[in-house]
């Protein structure tokens, strides 16, 4: 799908979609619980459907009632999957379900789309599971899906590289049910590990955490069914926030919980330090018209998903911005460092890649006849924001990928007054 965007002024208010990370974790734990759980206000997205299919493969029963998932859990007794588990484009499904598959004495095979099979490494998880006594391998022996996992586990200690938080969270979820001592080198993306630990706290799962480098878990968790309402997603909120700032508009965001533990909440403090102005009234968050933003040095490791939109914002600052400590962004749905730099250069940005980030100088962006989402939802949304604040009209191909985290993104922007036209013609970047 392609969109055409014209520079626009925004006004009004929208509700931000629910957190993908919370939704996935809520579903994982409901699968492992005894009895029924109710997950209210979940994010409805392809990643969610991939998780639901994986849960059904392991024996969970799921139905939807009044926009809530009702899950009949397995009481920790997973049944062997009778087919390959298709993870779609979800790294969380691959890493979390892959870890829990080691509880089974049978073989579990997991795969995904092109990005999962070629750009989302799972080697650290496979290595840790092997250390714990599992059979864990990639079919091409390259550390990428498809992967094959088989328990049981007969050891209790493992070490892994924690640059990517998802394998760490997956192993900690495993440790809720078997004794585990986990040593983590290069711990990164700590707020996302903390998000997993916040679920442990909520559900009464015991653990020891020593500076995100050493964990001890007793295992044997027996979870009862639970009710949970999913909070709004700060990763998604970053895009309308940026759109308002860069078009000098005032908008409101509903259902924002500033007490939630999501890592991307940090973008609000970053933008305040750059000169942005906000107001908060309960769960209503207002972005005010702001003076010219100033450049900054931004360490993005704790909120890595914000890198593309921060790169866009930096183009409109009045001084140089350096984005650092973001090397893991090269191993997301796309190489986000390279892809956002490549596309913004098409619009006239003065931007340089570094191994772990970007250097961005004040730039005047102009519409480009062709921009490419690289099949990455955060690249697509970041480029949309850039186009709203640039001169002239822009076209972006492959924007259907926004369904992964923000299915109503374009409808919400149109509601705020954005001039966006969509076309369902085959996109130029839609070939696998």
C-alpha positions, 0 to 999 in steps of 0.5 A: 500500500502507498500513501501520499502526504501533504504538509498539514497542521493538526488539532484535536485528540486521539486515543493511543493504541494498547502496548504490544509488549504488555499484550504479548506478556499478558497472553504468555502468562495467561497461557501458563496459568490455571483457569481463565484469564481476561485480557482487556484492551489488548492490541489487535495486530499481526503479532498478537495473532501470531502469539494466539496461534502459538498459544493454541498450538501449546493447548491454550483455548482462547475466545474474544468477548467484548474486545477482551481475550478470554484465555483458558490456560494450560496450568503450565502443562504445554502440549506438543505442537502438532505443526510448525509454529509460524511467528510472522514478523514477531521477534517476541513470539519467536524468542518467548515461545522458543524459550518456553518450548524447552519445557517440552520433551518433544520437538518444536519448530518455529519460523517466521517471515523473511525479516525473522529468518534473516535479520532477527538473530536468535543465536544467544537464546539457542546457546543459552538453551543448549547450556541448560541441556536442551536441543536447540539449533537453527536449521541452517546453523546460522543463528536465525529461524527456522529453529528447532527446540527440544527439552527436557532441561537438566542443567540450571545455569546459563550465560548469554549476551543481553544486548537484545532484551528479548532472549533475556526476557524469554529465559526469565519466563522459562525460569519462572517454571524451572530453577534457573541461574542466568548470567547476562553479559552486555545487558541492554534495553533494561526497561524491557527486561524490567517490563517482564519483571513487573509482570513477575511482581504482579503475578507473584513470581519470585526472582532475584535481580542483581543489576540486570547481570545475574538472575536467580529463579526458583522455578515452580511457579503456579499461576492462577488466572488473572484479569489485566487491562493493557496500557497505552503504548508509548512507542506508538505515542511517540509518533503523534507527539512528534507530528504535533511538535514538528507541525507546530500544532496542539493535540491531545492523547487519551489513555496515557499512563505516565506511571507505566514502566515502558521504556519508551516513556523516556522520549517525553523527558528527552523532548522536554530537554530539547524544548518541547512543552507538554501538559498532563491531566490524569490520563490525558496528555497534551502536546503544546506548540513549542519554540524551536527545538535544540539538538542533543546527545541521546543515548537510545539503548533504553528506548531503542524503538524511538530511534527512527522518530528521534532521527526525524525530530533531530532534522528540525532542531536548531543544532547538531544531534547525536544518537548513540548506543543504538547498535541493536537497532540494526537488528530489528525489522530492518537495519533502522539506522541505515534505513532511516538515514537513507530515506531522510537523505532523499528528503534533503536531510544532512545525516551521517551513520555511525556504527551505533547511531546517527549524527543529524544536522539541522535540515530543511526537508522537502517532499520526495517522489518515492520513500520506502518503509523497508517493511518496518512499521517504525520507519513507515510512521517516522517517514509519515511524520517527516512528510507532514512537516516537510515542504511539498508532497511525499509518497511512501510505499509499503505502509501496510506494515504499520498494522504491526503496532499501530493499526489505526495510525493513518486514520488517527492522523486524518482525524487530527487533520493530516492530509493523507491519501491511501492507495491499495496499489501494489507498493514498490517495496512489496517484493520479498 
